[in-house]
Amino acid sequence: MGRPSVIPGKTSTLDLLPTEEQRAYIVRRVREIRSVKGGKPIFAIDFQNDGQFIDGCVAGGRNYCHINPNGDVEPCVFIHYSSANINNQSLLSCLQQPLFKEYAKGQPFNHNHLRPCPMLENPQYLAAMVKRSGAKSTDLQSPESAEHLCNKCRAYAVHWKPTADKSWAEIEANKEKEAAEKKVHSPQSAAH
């Protein structure tokens, strides 16, 4: 499958984004790492592929936000739009900005949690949220409209969707299988 030619950032290319195959491997590998027994318990988190553990995107002040060098409080390190600045108001106030409220209303942006992002996998959402909230571009090097950014992400979203859907179906099937096995091996089922 070919790669789209551009991603967010006016001069960015897809060279640093994983291919569909690489991203599917990451999904499987991180889950494999988590299943290893022994040693100290650790939950390795994969920012892009672990939406299932928090029911969607982590950004928008829900579990995460980004503060750029200028003090703008942005939804994510990859999404440079805001109407709040930490130099002018408290963090709590910044977390109540209209864009973050739009994030909260829109979650989850996709019920396939391997497609949680409102920019990269669901670009139809980010531009609308920025517009409704009145947020402005806070990109310090190359400001761009949310519409421009999201239009560049559409091809990546289309290319990732089939692989994400297949991987998500496998994850859901494994969850159902594990739940059925637990039920069979539970103390209550052994008593019957």
The 8 nearest C-alpha neighbors of each residue, nearest first, counted from 0:
[[1, 2, 158, 19, 18, 20, 3, 159],
 [2, 0, 3, 158, 18, 4, 19, 155],
 [1, 3, 4, 0, 13, 155, 18, 158],
 [4, 2, 154, 5, 155, 1, 13, 158],
 [3, 5, 13, 12, 2, 6, 154, 151],
 [6, 4, 12, 13, 3, 151, 11, 7],
 [5, 7, 151, 12, 152, 11, 13, 8],
 [8, 6, 148, 11, 9, 151, 152, 5],
 [9, 7, 11, 10, 6, 148, 141, 143],
 [8, 10, 11, 7, 141, 143, 6, 148],
 [9, 11, 8, 12, 5, 7, 6, 141],
 [12, 10, 8, 6, 9, 5, 7, 13],
 [13, 11, 5, 14, 6, 4, 10, 15],
 [12, 14, 16, 15, 5, 6, 4, 11],
 [13, 15, 12, 16, 17, 11, 4, 5],
 [16, 14, 13, 17, 12, 11, 18, 6],
 [17, 15, 13, 14, 18, 12, 6, 22],
 [16, 18, 21, 22, 15, 19, 20, 14],
 [17, 19, 21, 20, 22, 16, 2, 159],
 [18, 20, 22, 21, 159, 23, 162, 17],
 [19, 21, 23, 18, 22, 24, 17, 162],
 [22, 20, 24, 18, 17, 23, 19, 25],
 [21, 23, 25, 19, 24, 20, 17, 18],
 [24, 22, 26, 20, 25, 21, 19, 27],
 [23, 25, 21, 27, 22, 26, 28, 20],
 [26, 24, 22, 28, 23, 27, 29, 21],
 [27, 25, 23, 24, 28, 29, 48, 22],
 [26, 28, 24, 30, 25, 29, 31, 23],
 [29, 27, 31, 25, 30, 26, 24, 32],
 [28, 30, 32, 31, 27, 26, 25, 33],
 [29, 31, 33, 27, 28, 32, 34, 26],
 [30, 32, 28, 34, 29, 33, 27, 35],
 [33, 31, 29, 30, 34, 35, 28, 43],
 [34, 32, 30, 31, 35, 29, 42, 43],
 [33, 35, 31, 32, 36, 30, 29, 37],
 [36, 34, 33, 32, 37, 31, 38, 30],
 [37, 35, 34, 38, 33, 40, 39, 32],
 [38, 36, 39, 35, 40, 34, 41, 33],
 [37, 39, 40, 36, 41, 35, 33, 34],
 [38, 40, 41, 37, 36, 42, 35, 33],
 [41, 39, 38, 42, 37, 36, 33, 35],
 [42, 40, 43, 39, 33, 38, 44, 32],
 [41, 43, 44, 33, 40, 32, 29, 45],
 [42, 44, 41, 45, 33, 29, 32, 30],
 [45, 43, 46, 42, 49, 29, 48, 47],
 [44, 46, 48, 49, 47, 43, 29, 26],
 [47, 45, 48, 44, 49, 57, 50, 56],
 [48, 46, 45, 49, 50, 113, 115, 116],
 [47, 49, 113, 45, 46, 50, 26, 112],
 [50, 48, 51, 45, 52, 46, 47, 44],
 [49, 51, 55, 112, 52, 53, 54, 56],
 [52, 50, 54, 112, 49, 53, 55, 113],
 [51, 53, 50, 49, 54, 55, 112, 44],
 [52, 54, 50, 51, 55, 57, 56, 49],
 [55, 53, 51, 50, 52, 107, 112, 56],
 [56, 54, 50, 107, 115, 112, 53, 51],
 [55, 57, 115, 58, 116, 50, 107, 54],
 [58, 56, 62, 63, 61, 55, 59, 53],
 [59, 57, 63, 74, 75, 60, 56, 64],
 [58, 60, 74, 99, 61, 102, 64, 63],
 [59, 61, 64, 63, 58, 62, 94, 99],
 [60, 62, 59, 58, 63, 57, 103, 64],
 [63, 61, 57, 60, 58, 64, 59, 56],
 [62, 64, 58, 60, 57, 61, 59, 65],
 [63, 65, 74, 60, 75, 58, 59, 73],
 [66, 64, 73, 75, 76, 72, 74, 67],
 [65, 67, 72, 71, 70, 73, 68, 64],
 [66, 68, 70, 69, 71, 65, 72, 73],
 [69, 67, 70, 66, 71, 139, 72, 65],
 [68, 70, 67, 71, 66, 84, 139, 86],
 [71, 69, 85, 84, 67, 68, 66, 86],
 [72, 70, 84, 66, 67, 69, 83, 73],
 [73, 71, 66, 84, 83, 65, 81, 70],
 [72, 74, 65, 81, 75, 80, 79, 66],
 [75, 73, 59, 64, 58, 65, 78, 60],
 [76, 74, 78, 65, 77, 64, 58, 73],
 [75, 77, 65, 78, 79, 73, 74, 64],
 [76, 78, 75, 79, 7, 74, 65, 118],
 [79, 77, 75, 76, 80, 74, 73, 118],
 [78, 80, 137, 138, 136, 73, 77, 81],
 [81, 79, 136, 137, 135, 134, 73, 78],
 [82, 80, 134, 73, 135, 83, 72, 137],
 [81, 83, 134, 135, 96, 84, 80, 133],
 [84, 82, 93, 81, 72, 71, 96, 85],
 [83, 85, 71, 70, 86, 87, 72, 88],
 [84, 86, 70, 88, 87, 89, 90, 71],
 [87, 85, 84, 70, 88, 89, 71, 69],
 [86, 88, 85, 84, 89, 83, 70, 93],
 [89, 87, 85, 86, 92, 84, 90, 93],
 [88, 90, 92, 91, 85, 93, 87, 86],
 [89, 91, 93, 92, 85, 94, 88, 72],
 [92, 90, 94, 89, 93, 95, 88, 96],
 [91, 93, 89, 95, 90, 94, 88, 96],
 [94, 92, 90, 83, 95, 96, 91, 89],
 [93, 95, 91, 92, 96, 60, 90, 99],
 [96, 94, 92, 93, 99, 97, 100, 91],
 [95, 97, 93, 99, 94, 98, 83, 100],
 [96, 98, 100, 132, 99, 101, 95, 133],
 [99, 97, 101, 132, 100, 96, 129, 102],
 [98, 100, 59, 102, 101, 97, 96, 60],
 [99, 101, 97, 103, 102, 98, 104, 96],
 [102, 100, 98, 104, 99, 103, 128, 105],
 [103, 101, 99, 105, 100, 104, 59, 106],
 [102, 104, 100, 101, 105, 106, 99, 61],
 [103, 105, 101, 102, 106, 100, 107, 99],
 [106, 104, 102, 103, 108, 107, 101, 124],
 [107, 105, 108, 103, 104, 102, 55, 56],
 [106, 108, 55, 109, 105, 54, 110, 56],
 [107, 109, 106, 105, 115, 117, 55, 116],
 [108, 110, 111, 107, 115, 114, 112, 55],
 [109, 111, 112, 107, 108, 55, 115, 114],
 [112, 110, 109, 113, 114, 167, 164, 115],
 [111, 113, 50, 114, 115, 51, 55, 110],
 [112, 114, 48, 111, 163, 115, 50, 167],
 [113, 115, 112, 120, 111, 116, 109, 163],
 [116, 114, 56, 55, 112, 109, 108, 113],
 [115, 117, 118, 120, 119, 56, 114, 121],
 [118, 116, 121, 125, 124, 122, 108, 119],
 [119, 117, 122, 116, 125, 121, 120, 149],
 [118, 120, 152, 116, 122, 121, 156, 117],
 [119, 121, 156, 114, 116, 118, 122, 117],
 [120, 122, 117, 123, 118, 119, 124, 116],
 [123, 121, 118, 149, 124, 117, 125, 119],
 [122, 124, 121, 125, 126, 127, 149, 117],
 [125, 123, 117, 122, 127, 126, 121, 128],
 [124, 126, 128, 117, 127, 118, 122, 123],
 [125, 127, 145, 129, 146, 128, 124, 130],
 [126, 128, 130, 124, 125, 129, 131, 123],
 [129, 127, 125, 131, 130, 126, 101, 132],
 [130, 128, 126, 132, 134, 127, 131, 133],
 [129, 131, 127, 133, 128, 132, 126, 134],
 [132, 130, 128, 129, 133, 127, 101, 98],
 [133, 131, 97, 98, 129, 134, 130, 128],
 [132, 134, 130, 131, 129, 135, 82, 98],
 [135, 133, 81, 82, 129, 132, 80, 98],
 [134, 136, 80, 81, 137, 82, 133, 129],
 [137, 135, 80, 142, 138, 79, 143, 144],
 [136, 138, 79, 80, 139, 135, 81, 142],
 [137, 139, 142, 79, 140, 136, 141, 80],
 [140, 138, 137, 141, 142, 69, 67, 136],
 [141, 139, 138, 142, 137, 8, 9, 143],
 [140, 142, 138, 139, 143, 9, 8, 10],
 [143, 141, 138, 136, 140, 137, 139, 144],
 [144, 142, 136, 141, 145, 147, 148, 9],
 [143, 145, 147, 146, 148, 136, 142, 135],
 [144, 146, 126, 148, 147, 149, 143, 129],
 [145, 147, 149, 126, 144, 148, 150, 143],
 [148, 146, 150, 144, 145, 149, 143, 151],
 [147, 149, 145, 151, 146, 7, 150, 144],
 [150, 148, 122, 152, 146, 151, 147, 145],
 [149, 151, 147, 152, 153, 148, 146, 122],
 [150, 152, 149, 148, 6, 153, 5, 147],
 [153, 151, 149, 150, 155, 119, 154, 6],
 [152, 154, 156, 150, 155, 151, 122, 157],
 [153, 155, 157, 156, 3, 152, 158, 151],
 [156, 154, 158, 152, 157, 153, 3, 159],
 [155, 157, 120, 153, 159, 154, 158, 160],
 [156, 158, 154, 160, 155, 159, 153, 161],
 [157, 159, 155, 156, 160, 154, 161, 19],
 [158, 160, 156, 162, 157, 19, 161, 163],
 [159, 161, 163, 157, 162, 158, 164, 156],
 [162, 160, 164, 163, 159, 165, 158, 157],
 [161, 163, 165, 164, 160, 159, 166, 19],
 [164, 162, 160, 166, 165, 161, 113, 167],
 [163, 165, 167, 161, 162, 166, 160, 168],
 [164, 166, 162, 168, 163, 167, 161, 169],
 [167, 165, 163, 169, 168, 164, 162, 170],
 [168, 166, 170, 164, 169, 165, 163, 171],
 [167, 169, 171, 165, 166, 170, 172, 164],
 [170, 168, 172, 166, 167, 171, 173, 165],
 [171, 169, 167, 173, 172, 168, 174, 166],
 [170, 172, 174, 168, 173, 169, 167, 175],
 [173, 171, 169, 175, 174, 170, 168, 176],
 [174, 172, 176, 170, 175, 171, 177, 169],
 [175, 173, 171, 177, 172, 176, 178, 170],
 [174, 176, 178, 172, 173, 177, 179, 171],
 [175, 177, 173, 179, 174, 178, 172, 180],
 [178, 176, 180, 174, 179, 175, 173, 181],
 [179, 177, 175, 181, 180, 176, 174, 182],
 [178, 180, 182, 176, 177, 181, 175, 183],
 [181, 179, 177, 183, 182, 178, 176, 184],
 [182, 180, 184, 178, 183, 179, 185, 177],
 [181, 183, 179, 185, 180, 184, 178, 188],
 [184, 182, 180, 181, 185, 188, 179, 189],
 [185, 183, 181, 182, 180, 186, 188, 189],
 [184, 186, 182, 187, 188, 183, 181, 189],
 [187, 185, 189, 188, 190, 184, 182, 183],
 [188, 186, 190, 185, 189, 191, 182, 184],
 [187, 189, 191, 190, 185, 186, 183, 184],
 [190, 188, 186, 187, 191, 185, 184, 183],
 [191, 189, 187, 188, 186, 185, 184, 183],
 [190, 188, 189, 187, 186, 185, 183, 184]]
